[in-house]
Amino acid sequence: MEFWKFMFVPTILFMVIVAPMWITMHYRSVSRSSRSLNREDRESIEHMLETVDKLTDRIGTLESILDVDHSDWRQQVSREERDKE
């Protein structure tokens, strides 16, 4: 019985003070680590950005070809957009 009396106060202190702080700090560190991108995510984003750059270049090339072949294509597109509204 003496052992339980001896352990009662430290157990209560642990549960009231240490355990909540421990749990709070643990989940705060988990949250911080999940916010940053891992290596695979960074590589995926870089790949997507490269694809976007290639597509932008292709669109520019297509527009320049259309400007040479059909000089009034931009006016036709803008008229079609106005007609839809």
N, CA and C atoms as a LAMMPS dump frame, in Angstrom:
ITEM: TIMESTEP
0
ITEM: NUMBER OF ATOMS
255
ITEM: BOX BOUNDS ff ff ff
-5.0000000000000000e+02 5.0000000000000000e+02
-5.0000000000000000e+02 5.0000000000000000e+02
-5.0000000000000000e+02 5.0000000000000000e+02
ITEM: ATOMS id mol type element x y z
1 1 1 N 0.822 -1.193 0
2 1 2 C 0 0 0
3 1 3 C 0.866 1.256 0
4 2 1 N 2.018 1.202 0.61
5 2 2 C 2.922 2.334 0.678
6 2 3 C 3.431 2.715 -0.716
7 3 1 N 3.627 1.712 -1.555
8 3 2 C 4.09 1.969 -2.921
9 3 3 C 3.063 2.78 -3.709
10 4 1 N 1.785 2.458 -3.574
11 4 2 C 0.722 3.156 -4.309
12 4 3 C 0.578 4.591 -3.824
13 5 1 N 0.76 4.828 -2.548
14 5 2 C 0.717 6.199 -2.052
15 5 3 C 1.896 7.004 -2.597
16 6 1 N 3.031 6.339 -2.697
17 6 2 C 4.228 6.993 -3.207
18 6 3 C 4.084 7.336 -4.698
19 7 1 N 3.452 6.472 -5.481
20 7 2 C 3.323 6.657 -6.922
21 7 3 C 2.1 7.5 -7.33
22 8 1 N 1.195 7.764 -6.424
23 8 2 C -0.033 8.469 -6.757
24 8 3 C 0.246 9.906 -7.23
25 9 1 N 1.018 10.654 -6.485
26 9 2 C 1.298 12.059 -6.825
27 9 3 C 2.1 12.17 -8.118
28 10 1 N 3.174 11.428 -8.319
29 10 2 C 3.894 11.538 -9.597
30 10 3 C 3.036 11.131 -10.801
31 11 1 N 2.174 10.144 -10.609
32 11 2 C 1.304 9.727 -11.709
33 11 3 C 0.322 10.83 -12.074
34 12 1 N -0.276 11.468 -11.101
35 12 2 C -1.2 12.566 -11.357
36 12 3 C -0.468 13.729 -12.023
37 13 1 N 0.714 14.075 -11.537
38 13 2 C 1.492 15.148 -12.147
39 13 3 C 1.85 14.83 -13.6
40 14 1 N 2.228 13.587 -13.853
41 14 2 C 2.547 13.178 -15.209
42 14 3 C 1.334 13.329 -16.123
43 15 1 N 0.184 12.866 -15.671
44 15 2 C -1.027 12.895 -16.497
45 15 3 C -1.563 14.315 -16.699
46 16 1 N -1.349 15.193 -15.734
47 16 2 C -1.901 16.541 -15.83
48 16 3 C -0.943 17.499 -16.541
49 17 1 N 0.355 17.333 -16.352
50 17 2 C 1.313 18.3 -16.895
51 17 3 C 2.114 17.727 -18.061
52 18 1 N 2.761 16.609 -17.847
53 18 2 C 3.709 16.098 -18.837
54 18 3 C 3.004 15.507 -20.053
55 19 1 N 1.997 14.672 -19.846
56 19 2 C 1.342 13.997 -20.972
57 19 3 C 0.702 14.976 -21.961
58 20 1 N -0.063 15.982 -21.519
59 20 2 C -0.62 16.92 -22.51
60 20 3 C 0.448 17.691 -23.29
61 21 1 N 1.532 18.091 -22.598
62 21 2 C 2.607 18.784 -23.298
63 21 3 C 3.277 17.862 -24.307
64 22 1 N 3.481 16.627 -23.915
65 22 2 C 4.108 15.642 -24.784
66 22 3 C 3.264 15.413 -26.036
67 23 1 N 1.977 15.22 -25.855
68 23 2 C 1.072 14.992 -26.982
69 23 3 C 1.024 16.227 -27.887
70 24 1 N 0.95 17.406 -27.297
71 24 2 C 0.916 18.641 -28.084
72 24 3 C 2.182 18.801 -28.907
73 25 1 N 3.316 18.598 -28.307
74 25 2 C 4.584 18.737 -29.023
75 25 3 C 4.718 17.688 -30.126
76 26 1 N 4.259 16.477 -29.861
77 26 2 C 4.331 15.413 -30.856
78 26 3 C 3.522 15.786 -32.093
79 27 1 N 2.273 16.175 -31.917
80 27 2 C 1.435 16.493 -33.068
81 27 3 C 1.862 17.787 -33.754
82 28 1 N 2.466 18.694 -33.042
83 28 2 C 3.001 19.899 -33.664
84 28 3 C 4.171 19.539 -34.583
85 29 1 N 5.032 18.636 -34.139
86 29 2 C 6.161 18.234 -34.985
87 29 3 C 5.682 17.419 -36.183
88 30 1 N 4.649 16.593 -36.003
89 30 2 C 4.1 15.84 -37.132
90 30 3 C 3.491 16.794 -38.147
91 31 1 N 2.806 17.803 -37.67
92 31 2 C 2.195 18.789 -38.562
93 31 3 C 3.254 19.546 -39.348
94 32 1 N 4.328 19.939 -38.708
95 32 2 C 5.402 20.668 -39.387
96 32 3 C 6.064 19.806 -40.442
97 33 1 N 6.286 18.542 -40.14
98 33 2 C 6.958 17.677 -41.106
99 33 3 C 6.057 17.352 -42.287
100 34 1 N 4.752 17.332 -42.09
101 34 2 C 3.859 17.024 -43.204
102 34 3 C 3.645 18.227 -44.112
103 35 1 N 3.936 19.436 -43.652
104 35 2 C 3.772 20.637 -44.469
105 35 3 C 4.803 20.732 -45.572
106 36 1 N 5.996 20.243 -45.362
107 36 2 C 7.039 20.367 -46.369
108 36 3 C 6.867 19.286 -47.437
109 37 1 N 7.326 19.598 -48.638
110 37 2 C 7.226 18.651 -49.739
111 37 3 C 8.365 17.645 -49.672
112 38 1 N 8.023 16.412 -49.972
113 38 2 C 9.096 15.427 -50.016
114 38 3 C 9.741 15.44 -51.4
115 39 1 N 10.746 14.638 -51.609
116 39 2 C 11.533 14.638 -52.837
117 39 3 C 10.679 14.272 -54.043
118 40 1 N 9.805 13.278 -53.902
119 40 2 C 8.967 12.851 -55.018
120 40 3 C 8.008 13.958 -55.452
121 41 1 N 7.452 14.681 -54.476
122 41 2 C 6.548 15.781 -54.805
123 41 3 C 7.279 16.887 -55.552
124 42 1 N 8.483 17.201 -55.106
125 42 2 C 9.273 18.241 -55.777
126 42 3 C 9.594 17.842 -57.217
127 43 1 N 9.985 16.579 -57.41
128 43 2 C 10.292 16.104 -58.753
129 43 3 C 9.06 16.157 -59.642
130 44 1 N 7.916 15.793 -59.081
131 44 2 C 6.67 15.832 -59.84
132 44 3 C 6.32 17.258 -60.25
133 45 1 N 6.465 18.197 -59.34
134 45 2 C 6.181 19.601 -59.645
135 45 3 C 7.149 20.129 -60.699
136 46 1 N 8.434 19.775 -60.59
137 46 2 C 9.406 20.211 -61.584
138 46 3 C 9.067 19.645 -62.957
139 47 1 N 8.65 18.389 -63
140 47 2 C 8.251 17.772 -64.266
141 47 3 C 7.039 18.486 -64.861
142 48 1 N 6.068 18.81 -64.017
143 48 2 C 4.888 19.528 -64.496
144 48 3 C 5.252 20.907 -65.029
145 49 1 N 6.16 21.605 -64.352
146 49 2 C 6.58 22.926 -64.807
147 49 3 C 7.309 22.849 -66.151
148 50 1 N 8.122 21.815 -66.331
149 50 2 C 8.793 21.626 -67.62
150 50 3 C 7.761 21.378 -68.718
151 51 1 N 6.741 20.574 -68.424
152 51 2 C 5.69 20.306 -69.394
153 51 3 C 4.928 21.578 -69.739
154 52 1 N 4.648 22.394 -68.734
155 52 2 C 3.961 23.664 -68.979
156 52 3 C 4.808 24.563 -69.872
157 53 1 N 6.103 24.62 -69.628
158 53 2 C 6.986 25.437 -70.472
159 53 3 C 6.977 24.941 -71.917
160 54 1 N 7.023 23.614 -72.115
161 54 2 C 6.979 23.054 -73.468
162 54 3 C 5.659 23.386 -74.153
163 55 1 N 4.562 23.245 -73.413
164 55 2 C 3.253 23.54 -73.998
165 55 3 C 3.121 25.027 -74.339
166 56 1 N 3.67 25.89 -73.519
167 56 2 C 3.643 27.324 -73.805
168 56 3 C 4.417 27.63 -75.086
169 57 1 N 5.569 26.994 -75.234
170 57 2 C 6.349 27.179 -76.464
171 57 3 C 5.57 26.675 -77.673
172 58 1 N 4.908 25.545 -77.547
173 58 2 C 4.128 24.992 -78.663
174 58 3 C 2.976 25.919 -79.041
175 59 1 N 2.304 26.459 -78.028
176 59 2 C 1.205 27.387 -78.313
177 59 3 C 1.729 28.618 -79.044
178 60 1 N 2.862 29.135 -78.604
179 60 2 C 3.461 30.283 -79.282
180 60 3 C 3.808 29.962 -80.727
181 61 1 N 4.346 28.764 -80.95
182 61 2 C 4.679 28.349 -82.311
183 61 3 C 3.42 28.231 -83.166
184 62 1 N 2.385 27.608 -82.613
185 62 2 C 1.131 27.473 -83.361
186 62 3 C 0.51 28.828 -83.682
187 63 1 N 0.563 29.748 -82.746
188 63 2 C 0.021 31.086 -83.007
189 63 3 C 0.802 31.802 -84.089
190 64 1 N 2.116 31.644 -84.086
191 64 2 C 2.91 32.303 -85.134
192 64 3 C 2.622 31.678 -86.499
193 65 1 N 2.425 30.359 -86.559
194 65 2 C 2.063 29.711 -87.824
195 65 3 C 0.701 30.2 -88.297
196 66 1 N -0.262 30.28 -87.374
197 66 2 C -1.586 30.773 -87.739
198 66 3 C -1.541 32.228 -88.18
199 67 1 N -0.683 33.037 -87.541
200 67 2 C -0.552 34.441 -87.946
201 67 3 C -0.064 34.552 -89.395
202 68 1 N 0.835 33.655 -89.796
203 68 2 C 1.36 33.689 -91.159
204 68 3 C 0.315 33.173 -92.148
205 69 1 N -0.301 32.031 -91.828
206 69 2 C -1.234 31.4 -92.762
207 69 3 C -2.605 32.07 -92.791
208 70 1 N -3.145 32.397 -91.632
209 70 2 C -4.49 32.983 -91.52
210 70 3 C -4.395 34.205 -90.614
211 71 1 N -4.148 35.331 -91.202
212 71 2 C -3.858 36.532 -90.418
213 71 3 C -5.048 37.033 -89.598
214 72 1 N -6.258 36.64 -89.956
215 72 2 C -7.424 37.145 -89.224
216 72 3 C -8.012 36.125 -88.243
217 73 1 N -7.267 35.133 -87.873
218 73 2 C -7.81 34.103 -86.992
219 73 3 C -8.109 34.644 -85.6
220 74 1 N -7.355 35.609 -85.138
221 74 2 C -7.611 36.174 -83.799
222 74 3 C -8.95 36.909 -83.752
223 75 1 N -9.286 37.625 -84.821
224 75 2 C -10.568 38.325 -84.852
225 75 3 C -11.724 37.323 -84.899
226 76 1 N -11.542 36.206 -85.602
227 76 2 C -12.578 35.187 -85.668
228 76 3 C -12.821 34.57 -84.296
229 77 1 N -11.754 34.316 -83.568
230 77 2 C -11.88 33.732 -82.224
231 77 3 C -12.579 34.707 -81.297
232 78 1 N -12.229 35.988 -81.364
233 78 2 C -12.86 36.966 -80.473
234 78 3 C -14.333 37.154 -80.828
235 79 1 N -14.688 37.092 -82.121
236 79 2 C -16.103 37.184 -82.51
237 79 3 C -16.891 35.989 -81.994
238 80 1 N -16.31 34.799 -82.089
239 80 2 C -16.989 33.592 -81.61
240 80 3 C -17.205 33.65 -80.098
241 81 1 N -16.237 34.196 -79.367
242 81 2 C -16.382 34.321 -77.911
243 81 3 C -17.487 35.325 -77.57
244 82 1 N -17.578 36.428 -78.333
245 82 2 C -18.639 37.405 -78.086
246 82 3 C -20.009 36.83 -78.412
247 83 1 N -20.084 36.016 -79.438
248 83 2 C -21.363 35.422 -79.837
249 83 3 C -21.875 34.437 -78.777
250 84 1 N -20.97 33.775 -78.084
251 84 2 C -21.356 32.811 -77.043
252 84 3 C -21.955 33.523 -75.833
253 85 1 N -21.498 34.72 -75.576
254 85 2 C -21.987 35.465 -74.402
255 85 3 C -23.287 36.043 -74.716
